[in-house]
Each structure stands twice: as structure tokens, then as C-alpha cells.
Amino acid sequence: MGSISAVVAAAVAFVGSHFLLSHPLRSRLVRAIGDRAFQGLYSLVAILTFGWLILAYRKAPLTAALWPVGNGLWAVVTAVMLIASILLMGSLIRNPALPTGGRPGSFPETALGVFAVTRHPMMWSFALWGLCHIAVFPVAKNIIVATAMVILALVGAALQDRKKERLQPDFWPAWESKTSYLPFAAIAAGRARFGGFGLHTLLGGLVVWLAASWAHLPLAGWGAGIWRWL
């Protein structure tokens, strides 16, 4: 039988190792063992700590829910998860934050679609995922895991900005001036304009939203999203 403290330990290891290897230890390790070996080490640590987190979550007891979850809350979460899915799919195309394999990154002239909403649409999609799962499944072990994902996404996005400001001083600050870390802040400030969502973003987000919420039934044993009412 597992424990909640084991979930906490695994979550701290997963998030902490990610931040340590991505930022303070990265340059020293790359110099010591080379970039390819570092990528292998990074992947191995991520896989091991994530596996530990999953195992600890499965073994931990199911505690009582901290608040009641009714259809109203489910409706809000269902709508927010559609937004998260759109942000995720939109982030996969022409995203300057994605790795380029050493090639020069591509920076759009103007921020359109999900990038007008936020400079980090992928990270915010993960954060919204975490917040939604806390809202509708407020048990201790799930709150710990989902909170870890929210912290990893949002703190990671802020640290990514700092790193890219240092590594790409001719490009990243200019991209920051057109976009915003917080959703809709650039639009509210007049630096970006809402719109320009491509078909891959909207249709892809809809497909992911429908498929992911449907998958809750065979994987978790209970329906999510619109499938709760169908």
C-alpha cells in the first residue's frame, strides 16, 4: 500500500529534476559529457521520475473529495479543456519556443492565433489541464500530481523566457514585445490582435478535446467532457 507522502516525493523529484537539468546544471553537464549524452541523461531522468510518479499515484489511497463536483463545475471544466486543446494544437505550428535542432528559429512577424493569446500556448494548455483535473477530481493524490504539472508548466515557461533572452538576445525580446506570458495580456495592451486561428488549431483542438475526453471512460472508468451527458 502506498502513501500520499510518496506521491509528494515523486512529484518533487519529477519537477525538481526537470528544473535542475534544464537550467542551473545544463551548461555544466553539457560541457562535461557533451550535448548528445546530456539529452540522453535528461530523458532517462525524466522517464524514471515520471514512472515513479505514476507508480506512487496508483498505489496511493483514494482520499475523500475536498469539495462536491456537480454538473455546473463539469460544464465549466469541459469548456476550459476545449480552450486548452486549441492552445495545444495551435502551439505545434510555427512556435519559436520549440526546439529547432540547432537551426535558427522562425519568428512570425506578428503574433496570430494562439500566440496572440499567450507566448506559451503549450505550457498554458498543460496548466489548464492540471487546474481542470483538480477542479473535478479533488482528492489528495490527484491534487498533488496536477499541481506539479501546473508548476512545471508555468514556472518552466517563465524560466524559458529568461533563458531565451540570454541565448537569443536579438530575437526573443522582440518576440516578447509582441506577445505576453499571461493569456490575453498582449491583446488587452494593444500589442496583439485576437484572431488568425488556423484550421489545424480549431479543428485539431476539437478532435483532441473529443478524443481525450472520450478516453477517460475506458482508461479511468468514468466519462468526461460532453461524454458525461451522452
DAGI-V872712 format. One record per residue. N is the residue number from 1. RES is the residue in one small letter. OMEGA is omega in radians with two decimals (* if undefined). NEAR is the number of other ideal C-beta (glycine too) atoms within 12 Angstrom. Layout:
n=N res=RES omega=OMEGA near=NEAR
n=N res=RES omega=OMEGA near=NEAR
This chain:
n=1 res=m omega=-3.14 near=10
n=2 res=g omega=-3.12 near=22
n=3 res=s omega=3.09 near=18
n=4 res=i omega=3.14 near=24
n=5 res=s omega=3.09 near=17
n=6 res=a omega=3.08 near=26
n=7 res=v omega=3.10 near=34
n=8 res=v omega=-3.13 near=26
n=9 res=a omega=3.14 near=23
n=10 res=a omega=3.13 near=32
n=11 res=a omega=3.11 near=36
n=12 res=v omega=3.13 near=25
n=13 res=a omega=-3.12 near=25
n=14 res=f omega=-3.11 near=34
n=15 res=v omega=-3.10 near=33
n=16 res=g omega=3.14 near=26
n=17 res=s omega=3.10 near=30
n=18 res=h omega=-3.12 near=33
n=19 res=f omega=-3.13 near=28
n=20 res=l omega=-3.11 near=22
n=21 res=l omega=-3.12 near=29
n=22 res=s omega=-2.99 near=27
n=23 res=h omega=-2.99 near=25
n=24 res=p omega=-3.08 near=16
n=25 res=l omega=-3.00 near=21
n=26 res=r omega=-3.04 near=24
n=27 res=s omega=-3.14 near=17
n=28 res=r omega=3.13 near=13
n=29 res=l omega=3.11 near=23
n=30 res=v omega=3.10 near=19
n=31 res=r omega=-3.06 near=12
n=32 res=a omega=-3.02 near=13
n=33 res=i omega=3.14 near=17
n=34 res=g omega=-3.04 near=12
n=35 res=d omega=-3.10 near=18
n=36 res=r omega=3.12 near=13
n=37 res=a omega=3.10 near=15
n=38 res=f omega=3.12 near=22
n=39 res=q omega=3.09 near=21
n=40 res=g omega=3.11 near=17
n=41 res=l omega=3.14 near=23
n=42 res=y omega=-3.13 near=27
n=43 res=s omega=-3.13 near=17
n=44 res=l omega=3.14 near=16
n=45 res=v omega=3.14 near=26
n=46 res=a omega=-3.13 near=25
n=47 res=i omega=-3.10 near=17
n=48 res=l omega=-3.11 near=19
n=49 res=t omega=3.09 near=29
n=50 res=f omega=3.07 near=25
n=51 res=g omega=3.09 near=17
n=52 res=w omega=3.14 near=26
n=53 res=l omega=3.13 near=36
n=54 res=i omega=-3.13 near=22
n=55 res=l omega=3.13 near=20
n=56 res=a omega=3.11 near=30
n=57 res=y omega=-3.10 near=34
n=58 res=r omega=-3.10 near=20
n=59 res=k omega=-3.08 near=19
n=60 res=a omega=-3.14 near=28
n=61 res=p omega=3.09 near=19
n=62 res=l omega=-3.12 near=18
n=63 res=t omega=3.13 near=17
n=64 res=a omega=3.09 near=11
n=65 res=a omega=-3.09 near=19
n=66 res=l omega=3.08 near=15
n=67 res=w omega=3.13 near=14
n=68 res=p omega=-3.14 near=13
n=69 res=v omega=-3.14 near=24
n=70 res=g omega=-3.10 near=14
n=71 res=n omega=3.13 near=14
n=72 res=g omega=3.12 near=13
n=73 res=l omega=3.10 near=22
n=74 res=w omega=3.13 near=27
n=75 res=a omega=3.12 near=21
n=76 res=v omega=-3.12 near=20
n=77 res=v omega=3.12 near=33
n=78 res=t omega=3.12 near=31
n=79 res=a omega=3.14 near=21
n=80 res=v omega=3.12 near=30
n=81 res=m omega=3.02 near=37
n=82 res=l omega=3.08 near=31
n=83 res=i omega=3.13 near=34
n=84 res=a omega=3.13 near=40
n=85 res=s omega=3.09 near=37
n=86 res=i omega=3.09 near=36
n=87 res=l omega=-3.12 near=40
n=88 res=l omega=-3.09 near=35
n=89 res=m omega=3.11 near=32
n=90 res=g omega=-3.10 near=36
n=91 res=s omega=-3.06 near=35
n=92 res=l omega=-3.11 near=24
n=93 res=i omega=3.08 near=25
n=94 res=r omega=3.12 near=26
n=95 res=n omega=-3.11 near=33
n=96 res=p omega=-3.11 near=32
n=97 res=a omega=-3.13 near=35
n=98 res=l omega=3.11 near=21
n=99 res=p omega=-3.12 near=14
n=100 res=t omega=3.13 near=17
n=101 res=g omega=3.13 near=9
n=102 res=g omega=3.12 near=10
n=103 res=r omega=3.09 near=8
n=104 res=p omega=-3.14 near=12
n=105 res=g omega=3.11 near=22
n=106 res=s omega=-3.12 near=17
n=107 res=f omega=3.12 near=27
n=108 res=p omega=3.11 near=23
n=109 res=e omega=3.10 near=14
n=110 res=t omega=3.11 near=20
n=111 res=a omega=-3.13 near=37
n=112 res=l omega=3.05 near=26
n=113 res=g omega=-3.09 near=34
n=114 res=v omega=-3.13 near=45
n=115 res=f omega=2.98 near=45
n=116 res=a omega=3.12 near=32
n=117 res=v omega=3.13 near=37
n=118 res=t omega=3.10 near=42
n=119 res=r omega=-3.08 near=41
n=120 res=h omega=-3.09 near=41
n=121 res=p omega=3.13 near=43
n=122 res=m omega=-3.12 near=34
n=123 res=m omega=3.13 near=36
n=124 res=w omega=3.07 near=40
n=125 res=s omega=3.10 near=40
n=126 res=f omega=3.14 near=30
n=127 res=a omega=3.09 near=36
n=128 res=l omega=3.06 near=37
n=129 res=w omega=-3.13 near=36
n=130 res=g omega=-3.13 near=33
n=131 res=l omega=3.12 near=30
n=132 res=c omega=-3.13 near=37
n=133 res=h omega=3.01 near=34
n=134 res=i omega=-3.07 near=30
n=135 res=a omega=-3.02 near=32
n=136 res=v omega=3.10 near=37
n=137 res=f omega=-2.99 near=30
n=138 res=p omega=3.02 near=25
n=139 res=v omega=-2.95 near=25
n=140 res=a omega=-3.04 near=27
n=141 res=k omega=3.12 near=35
n=142 res=n omega=3.10 near=33
n=143 res=i omega=3.14 near=29
n=144 res=i omega=-3.11 near=34
n=145 res=v omega=-3.12 near=36
n=146 res=a omega=3.09 near=31
n=147 res=t omega=3.09 near=28
n=148 res=a omega=3.13 near=39
n=149 res=m omega=3.11 near=34
n=150 res=v omega=3.13 near=30
n=151 res=i omega=3.14 near=27
n=152 res=l omega=-3.11 near=34
n=153 res=a omega=-2.99 near=35
n=154 res=l omega=3.06 near=30
n=155 res=v omega=3.10 near=26
n=156 res=g omega=3.12 near=30
n=157 res=a omega=3.12 near=33
n=158 res=a omega=3.11 near=24
n=159 res=l omega=3.09 near=28
n=160 res=q omega=3.08 near=33
n=161 res=d omega=-3.13 near=29
n=162 res=r omega=-3.11 near=21
n=163 res=k omega=-3.10 near=21
n=164 res=k omega=3.02 near=29
n=165 res=e omega=-3.14 near=20
n=166 res=r omega=-3.06 near=16
n=167 res=l omega=-3.11 near=22
n=168 res=q omega=-3.05 near=23
n=169 res=p omega=-3.13 near=14
n=170 res=d omega=-3.04 near=14
n=171 res=f omega=-2.99 near=22
n=172 res=w omega=3.09 near=24
n=173 res=p omega=3.10 near=19
n=174 res=a omega=3.09 near=22
n=175 res=w omega=3.09 near=34
n=176 res=e omega=-3.12 near=31
n=177 res=s omega=-3.14 near=19
n=178 res=k omega=-2.99 near=28
n=179 res=t omega=3.11 near=39
n=180 res=s omega=3.04 near=28
n=181 res=y omega=3.14 near=29
n=182 res=l omega=3.14 near=21
n=183 res=p omega=3.05 near=31
n=184 res=f omega=-3.13 near=25
n=185 res=a omega=3.13 near=22
n=186 res=a omega=3.10 near=29
n=187 res=i omega=3.13 near=25
n=188 res=a omega=-3.13 near=16
n=189 res=a omega=3.13 near=16
n=190 res=g omega=3.13 near=15
n=191 res=r omega=3.14 near=22
n=192 res=a omega=-3.11 near=31
n=193 res=r omega=-3.13 near=21
n=194 res=f omega=3.13 near=20
n=195 res=g omega=3.12 near=17
n=196 res=g omega=3.12 near=23
n=197 res=f omega=3.13 near=26
n=198 res=g omega=-3.14 near=21
n=199 res=l omega=3.12 near=16
n=200 res=h omega=-3.14 near=21
n=201 res=t omega=-3.06 near=34
n=202 res=l omega=-3.13 near=23
n=203 res=l omega=3.10 near=17
n=204 res=g omega=3.10 near=26
n=205 res=g omega=3.12 near=32
n=206 res=l omega=-3.13 near=24
n=207 res=v omega=3.13 near=20
n=208 res=v omega=3.13 near=30
n=209 res=w omega=3.14 near=35
n=210 res=l omega=-3.09 near=22
n=211 res=a omega=-3.10 near=22
n=212 res=a omega=3.14 near=29
n=213 res=s omega=3.07 near=36
n=214 res=w omega=-3.07 near=21
n=215 res=a omega=3.11 near=18
n=216 res=h omega=-3.07 near=27
n=217 res=l omega=3.12 near=18
n=218 res=p omega=-3.06 near=13
n=219 res=l omega=-3.06 near=13
n=220 res=a omega=3.11 near=18
n=221 res=g omega=3.08 near=9
n=222 res=w omega=-3.06 near=18
n=223 res=g omega=3.10 near=20
n=224 res=a omega=3.12 near=33
n=225 res=g omega=-3.10 near=32
n=226 res=i omega=-3.13 near=24
n=227 res=w omega=3.06 near=22
n=228 res=r omega=-3.05 near=21
n=229 res=w omega=-3.12 near=12
n=230 res=l omega=* near=12
